[in-house]
Amino acid sequence: MDYLKYLEEPELRKPTWVGAFIGWLDAQEGASRSIRYLVKQLKAKRFVEIDPEEFYDFTAVRPSAYNDDQGQRVIRWPTNELFYWFNPETETDFIFFLGTEPSLKWRTYIEMMMSVIDRYGVETVVTLGSLADAVPHTRDSLISGNANKDEIKDRLGGLRLMGGGYQGPVGITSVFTDACTKRGLDCLSLWGHAPHYVQRRPNDKVVKALVSRLNQMLGLTVPLEEVEERARTFETEVTKAISSSVEVSAYVKRLERQFDSAIEQGGELPNPEAVVDDLEAFLRQERSEGDQFSAN
């Protein structure tokens, strides 16, 4: 069965792939909303979608219901979509991917993705992720990165690098990057760090930081005014939400001092999956002690 549905077959010029997965490493929707923002601002056109039937356990990743503009009830299934954008400034076009981390048949899913990459001659792949971290909401969102080849790390523009050597559970992004590396592709990753004590989402400060970095790294000129306004609103609302808690306010002040000191010192950051493992262990301990707090 062919799970890929081509709605259009554009002639693309050495496209760069920029993508994100909804799921494990999309804290506060930072990565997925970044792709949505790019698609909206650039008016990128959808040209491929993936049939979800074979790749999801719908009791775990459930479809949702909503009413459309005509008031008709519609079922929305987990989506995987690709969009293209003709770049008027250079001879390199773009493919934007937004998918939902699959529950099943990861290897089949990845091979299907690679067939699109092979078909359009993609040479550079950029993946986006966001992770919950011990960072304050009152600072510009930290962006870190990594590359699969030493010779392309300078394209990250001086970003702090994620460390290697992690051993443990991984998300679909790592499996996808591994497949791209085995194809000899250049792979770059950008990671937005979101404050772990904030439960509300989405976090548009992370979106602003990721899109701004993509502009610099890929020579894009995506307007930022809309997301900048939403980022200011996010910070204001979170500050207001935590202001009634002396404990949380003091905790944020401590994070601010740690954050400022860490930025000055620089150095390598832990692998994103290691950060998630550590954070989950921390939250389990907090829950067991009855001292967990959050800003809603």
GIKANOR-V358239 format. One record per helix or strand of 2 or more residues. SS is the DSSP state (@ for helix, = for strand). FROM is the first residue (numbers start at 1). TO is the last residue. If there is no record, write none. Layout:
ss from to
SS FROM TO
SS FROM TO
This chain:
ss from to
= 4 6
= 16 22
@ 27 42
= 45 50
= 64 67
= 73 76
= 81 85
= 94 100
@ 106 120
= 124 133
= 143 147
@ 150 156
= 160 162
@ 172 182
= 186 195
@ 204 218
@ 225 242
@ 246 265
@ 272 289
